[in-house]
Amino acid sequence: MQNVVLAIDIGGTNVKAGLVDRNGEISNIIYQPSRAAEGRDALLSVIKDVVEKQCSKAKVEAIGCGSPGAIDHKNGVVRYMQAHIPDYTGTHLAKHLSDFAGGIPAAIDNDVNLIALGENWKGAGKGSKCQISIALGTGLGGGVVVDGKLFRGAKGRAPEFGHSIAVPGGEPCTCGNFGCFEVYTAPGAIARRAKHYLASGILSALSECEEITAKEIVHYGNLGDHLCSKILNDATKYLALLIWNLTQSFDPDVFVMGGGLMKAGEKFFSHLNRELDKFYCPDELNPMYSIKISELGDDAGILGAGKLAWDWLDGTDR
């Protein structure tokens, strides 16, 4: 029987899990509703069920798991989680995972970190020296991989690009601060901005939409809708600013972009590239980086969790 690790990706809606071999081949993917909104105990009960199901299918060598929140990778603890998962802060997740599986090794990391690691192992960041991943979904998540290893910072919080400040004293963010990059660039956040402006009486074609998403904002923004153009211009302006600042800080060779906003394709990137072109770059430094769209999609987190488990088992990332 081929050696495999169990890779788990915890989301707000589902817990996704698969078996991953040393070559990055995924098998036996399952999904279960996470029940995360019900709190820590409900989520752990789902994870326990997932672990037991997967361990019954193969001889699992180790477990790797991506979780929302600020993660203490070394000690396997969720250091901090916002109210999206009640009572989750302080959970010794790695120990729970190990116990659920009969004592095999388990390692955890932030879910977006593992998306970055997956892309670096088998996706758009493969072969890069310094890869920065930006995930634009409900929020703005980020990951940095240097020489194949995740950069986590001193206490495991890095990188939180989305909660760097774009506009001091700007619009409120779910993190409790004001003016974060996430507020102006993340699809979930820009949809909330649009709803706020509509409620205040600003006219827009969005008022005819059954559901307001970033896709509609990009579409109508390209057609000249005043409100959508404003929100789209803000999104690309601040995302370009973030990319430029990260370029100066990390000197990456590639940015890997993922998340729902990428579905807008050229309609979005044409705006982003115009904003990036506003920054001066001497000819001697061009090209400073490339921008690639995620190649792995929903499998990135599973592959990153698998790579984490293999590295933990091998003793190369502890």
C-alpha positions as CSV (number, residue, x, y, z in Angstrom):
1,M,0.0,0.0,0.0
2,Q,1.3,3.4,-1.0
3,N,2.3,5.8,1.9
4,V,0.0,8.7,2.2
5,V,-0.7,11.6,4.6
6,L,-4.0,13.1,5.5
7,A,-4.5,16.7,4.3
8,I,-7.3,18.8,5.8
9,D,-8.5,22.2,4.8
10,I,-10.9,23.8,7.3
11,G,-13.2,26.4,5.9
12,G,-16.1,28.4,7.2
13,T,-18.5,26.3,5.2
14,N,-16.9,22.9,4.7
15,V,-14.1,20.7,6.0
16,K,-12.3,19.3,3.0
17,A,-9.9,16.3,3.3
18,G,-7.9,14.1,1.0
19,L,-5.0,11.6,1.0
20,V,-1.8,12.9,-0.5
21,D,1.2,10.8,-1.5
22,R,4.8,12.0,-1.8
23,N,4.4,13.0,-5.4
24,G,1.4,15.2,-4.7
25,E,-1.2,12.9,-6.0
26,I,-4.6,13.4,-4.2
27,S,-7.1,10.7,-3.6
28,N,-10.3,10.1,-1.6
29,I,-11.4,13.7,-1.3
30,I,-14.4,14.2,1.0
31,Y,-16.3,17.3,2.1
32,Q,-18.4,17.8,5.2
33,P,-20.2,20.9,6.5
34,S,-17.8,22.4,9.0
35,R,-20.5,23.7,11.5
36,A,-17.8,26.3,12.3
37,A,-20.4,29.0,13.2
38,E,-21.6,26.7,16.0
39,G,-18.3,27.0,17.7
40,R,-15.2,25.0,18.6
41,D,-16.8,21.8,19.8
42,A,-19.1,21.4,16.8
43,L,-16.1,22.0,14.4
44,L,-13.9,19.5,16.3
45,S,-16.7,16.9,16.1
46,V,-16.8,17.3,12.3
47,I,-13.0,17.1,12.1
48,K,-12.9,13.9,14.3
49,D,-15.4,12.3,11.9
50,V,-13.4,13.3,8.9
51,V,-10.2,12.0,10.4
52,E,-11.7,8.6,11.4
53,K,-13.2,8.1,7.9
54,Q,-10.0,8.9,6.1
55,C,-7.8,6.8,8.4
56,S,-10.0,3.8,7.8
57,K,-9.3,4.0,4.0
58,A,-5.4,3.9,4.2
59,K,-2.4,3.7,6.4
60,V,-1.9,7.4,7.2
61,E,1.6,8.4,8.1
62,A,0.9,12.0,9.4
63,I,-1.7,14.7,9.2
64,G,-1.4,18.3,7.9
65,C,-4.2,20.8,8.4
66,G,-4.9,24.3,7.3
67,S,-7.0,26.4,9.6
68,P,-8.3,29.9,9.7
69,G,-6.8,32.2,12.4
70,A,-3.4,33.1,13.7
71,I,-1.6,29.8,14.1
72,D,1.3,28.7,16.4
73,H,2.7,26.2,13.9
74,K,5.5,25.0,16.2
75,N,3.2,24.1,19.1
76,G,0.1,23.3,17.0
77,V,-2.2,25.9,18.7
78,V,-4.7,28.3,17.3
79,R,-3.4,31.5,18.9
80,Y,-6.3,33.7,17.9
81,M,-9.5,33.5,15.9
82,Q,-12.1,36.1,15.3
83,A,-15.7,35.5,16.3
84,H,-16.4,33.6,13.1
85,I,-15.6,30.4,15.0
86,P,-16.7,30.9,18.6
87,D,-14.3,29.6,21.4
88,Y,-11.7,28.5,18.8
89,T,-8.9,30.7,20.2
90,G,-6.4,28.6,22.2
91,T,-7.5,25.3,20.7
92,H,-4.6,22.7,20.6
93,L,-5.7,21.6,17.2
94,A,-2.6,19.5,16.4
95,K,-3.1,17.4,19.5
96,H,-6.8,16.9,18.8
97,L,-5.9,15.7,15.3
98,S,-3.3,13.3,16.6
99,D,-5.6,12.0,19.2
100,F,-8.4,11.5,16.6
101,A,-6.0,9.4,14.5
102,G,-4.6,7.2,17.3
103,G,-1.4,9.2,18.0
104,I,0.1,9.8,14.6
105,P,2.0,13.1,14.1
106,A,0.0,16.1,13.1
107,A,1.0,19.6,12.1
108,I,-1.2,22.7,11.5
109,D,-0.7,26.1,9.8
110,N,-2.8,29.0,8.6
111,D,-5.1,28.0,5.7
112,V,-3.8,30.7,3.3
113,N,-0.2,29.9,4.2
114,L,-0.9,26.3,3.0
115,I,-2.6,27.6,-0.2
116,A,0.7,29.4,-0.9
117,L,2.8,26.2,-0.1
118,G,0.6,24.1,-2.3
119,E,1.1,26.5,-5.3
120,N,4.8,26.5,-4.6
121,W,5.0,22.7,-4.6
122,K,2.8,21.9,-7.5
123,G,1.3,25.0,-9.0
124,A,2.0,28.5,-10.3
125,G,4.8,29.2,-7.9
126,K,6.8,26.0,-8.6
127,G,10.5,26.7,-9.0
128,S,10.3,30.3,-7.7
129,K,12.9,31.7,-5.3
130,C,10.5,34.0,-3.5
131,Q,6.8,33.6,-4.0
132,I,4.1,35.8,-2.7
133,S,0.5,34.5,-2.7
134,I,-2.5,36.8,-2.5
135,A,-5.9,35.2,-2.0
136,L,-8.9,37.5,-2.7
137,G,-12.0,35.9,-1.3
138,T,-14.2,36.8,1.7
139,G,-11.1,38.6,3.0
140,L,-7.6,39.2,1.7
141,G,-5.1,36.5,2.7
142,G,-1.5,36.2,2.0
143,G,1.4,33.8,2.1
144,V,5.2,34.0,1.5
145,V,7.3,31.1,0.4
146,V,11.1,31.5,0.2
147,D,13.3,28.7,-1.1
148,G,10.4,26.3,-0.6
149,K,9.8,27.2,3.0
150,L,7.0,29.3,4.5
151,F,7.8,32.6,6.1
152,R,5.8,32.8,9.3
153,G,7.3,35.6,11.3
154,A,8.4,35.5,15.0
155,K,5.1,34.3,16.4
156,G,3.4,32.6,13.4
157,R,1.1,35.5,12.4
158,A,2.9,36.5,9.2
159,P,1.8,37.5,6.7
160,E,-1.4,39.5,7.2
161,F,-1.3,41.7,4.1
162,G,-5.0,42.3,4.2
163,H,-4.7,44.0,7.6
164,S,-1.9,46.4,6.6
165,I,-3.3,49.9,6.5
166,A,-4.1,51.4,3.1
167,V,-6.0,54.4,4.3
168,P,-5.3,55.6,7.8
169,G,-8.6,56.3,9.5
170,G,-10.5,54.8,6.5
171,E,-13.5,52.6,6.4
172,P,-14.0,50.0,9.2
173,C,-12.6,46.5,8.9
174,T,-13.9,43.3,10.5
175,C,-10.5,43.1,12.4
176,G,-11.5,46.2,14.4
177,N,-9.1,48.6,12.7
178,F,-9.9,51.2,10.0
179,G,-8.7,51.5,6.4
180,C,-7.2,48.0,5.9
181,F,-6.3,46.8,2.4
182,E,-8.9,44.1,2.8
183,V,-11.7,46.6,3.1
184,Y,-11.0,48.0,-0.4
185,T,-9.8,44.9,-2.3
186,A,-11.4,41.7,-1.0
187,P,-14.5,40.6,-3.0
188,G,-16.6,40.1,0.2
189,A,-15.6,43.5,1.5
190,I,-16.2,45.4,-1.8
191,A,-19.7,43.8,-2.0
192,R,-20.4,45.1,1.5
193,R,-19.2,48.6,0.4
194,A,-21.5,48.5,-2.6
195,K,-24.5,47.5,-0.4
196,H,-23.7,50.3,2.1
197,Y,-23.6,52.9,-0.7
198,L,-26.8,51.6,-2.3
199,A,-28.5,51.8,1.1
200,S,-27.5,55.5,1.4
201,G,-29.3,56.3,-1.8
202,I,-26.6,56.2,-4.5
203,L,-27.9,55.1,-7.8
204,S,-26.4,52.1,-9.6
205,A,-27.3,49.3,-11.9
206,L,-26.5,47.0,-8.9
207,S,-29.9,47.9,-7.4
208,E,-31.4,45.5,-10.0
209,C,-29.2,42.6,-9.0
210,E,-30.7,39.7,-6.9
211,E,-27.2,39.2,-5.4
212,I,-24.4,41.7,-5.3
213,T,-20.9,40.2,-5.8
214,A,-17.6,41.4,-7.0
215,K,-18.3,39.9,-10.4
216,E,-21.3,42.3,-10.9
217,I,-19.2,45.2,-9.6
218,V,-16.4,44.5,-12.1
219,H,-19.0,44.0,-14.9
220,Y,-20.9,47.2,-14.4
221,G,-17.7,49.1,-13.6
222,N,-16.4,48.3,-17.0
223,L,-19.7,49.5,-18.5
224,G,-19.3,52.9,-16.8
225,D,-21.7,52.6,-13.8
226,H,-20.6,55.4,-11.5
227,L,-20.7,53.5,-8.2
228,C,-19.2,50.3,-9.6
229,S,-16.4,52.3,-11.3
230,K,-15.6,54.0,-8.0
231,I,-15.4,50.7,-6.1
232,L,-13.5,48.9,-8.9
233,N,-11.0,51.8,-9.2
234,D,-10.4,51.7,-5.4
235,A,-9.9,47.9,-5.5
236,T,-7.3,48.0,-8.3
237,K,-5.6,51.1,-6.9
238,Y,-5.1,49.7,-3.5
239,L,-4.2,46.2,-4.7
240,A,-1.6,47.7,-7.0
241,L,-0.3,49.7,-4.0
242,L,-0.1,46.5,-1.9
243,I,1.7,44.6,-4.7
244,W,4.2,47.5,-5.1
245,N,5.0,47.7,-1.4
246,L,5.4,44.0,-1.1
247,T,7.8,44.1,-4.1
248,Q,10.0,46.6,-2.3
249,S,9.9,44.6,0.9
250,F,10.4,41.0,-0.4
251,D,11.8,41.3,-3.9
252,P,9.6,38.4,-5.1
253,D,10.0,36.7,-8.5
254,V,6.3,35.8,-8.7
255,F,2.9,36.8,-7.3
256,V,0.3,34.1,-7.4
257,M,-3.2,35.4,-7.3
258,G,-6.2,33.4,-6.3
259,G,-9.8,33.7,-5.1
260,G,-13.1,34.6,-6.6
261,L,-12.0,37.9,-8.1
262,M,-9.8,36.1,-10.5
263,K,-12.9,34.9,-12.3
264,A,-13.3,38.4,-13.7
265,G,-10.1,37.7,-15.7
266,E,-9.0,40.4,-18.1
267,K,-11.8,42.7,-17.1
268,F,-10.1,43.1,-13.7
269,F,-6.4,42.7,-14.7
270,S,-6.6,45.5,-17.3
271,H,-7.5,47.9,-14.5
272,L,-4.9,46.4,-12.2
273,N,-2.1,46.7,-14.8
274,R,-2.9,50.3,-15.5
275,E,-2.5,51.1,-11.8
276,L,0.7,49.1,-11.6
277,D,2.1,51.1,-14.6
278,K,1.8,54.3,-12.5
279,F,4.7,53.2,-10.4
280,Y,8.2,54.1,-11.6
281,C,10.6,51.3,-12.3
282,P,14.0,51.7,-13.9
283,D,14.7,49.7,-17.0
284,E,17.6,48.0,-15.2
285,L,15.1,46.3,-12.7
286,N,12.5,45.2,-15.2
287,P,10.9,42.8,-15.0
288,M,10.7,43.0,-11.2
289,Y,8.2,40.1,-10.9
290,S,5.5,38.2,-12.8
291,I,1.9,37.9,-11.8
292,K,0.3,34.5,-12.3
293,I,-3.2,33.2,-11.5
294,S,-3.5,30.1,-9.2
295,E,-3.2,26.9,-11.1
296,L,-4.5,24.6,-8.4
297,G,-7.8,26.2,-7.5
298,D,-9.5,24.5,-4.6
299,D,-6.8,21.8,-4.5
300,A,-4.1,24.3,-3.4
301,G,-5.0,24.1,0.3
302,I,-5.1,20.3,0.3
303,L,-1.7,20.0,-1.5
304,G,-0.2,22.6,0.9
305,A,-1.5,20.6,3.9
306,G,-0.1,17.4,2.4
307,K,3.3,19.1,1.9
308,L,3.2,20.4,5.5
309,A,2.6,16.8,6.8
310,W,5.4,15.3,4.7
311,D,7.8,18.0,5.8
312,W,6.8,17.6,9.5
313,L,7.2,13.8,9.2
314,D,10.6,14.3,7.7
315,G,11.7,16.8,10.3
316,T,12.3,19.6,7.8
317,D,9.6,22.0,9.1
318,R,9.2,21.9,12.8
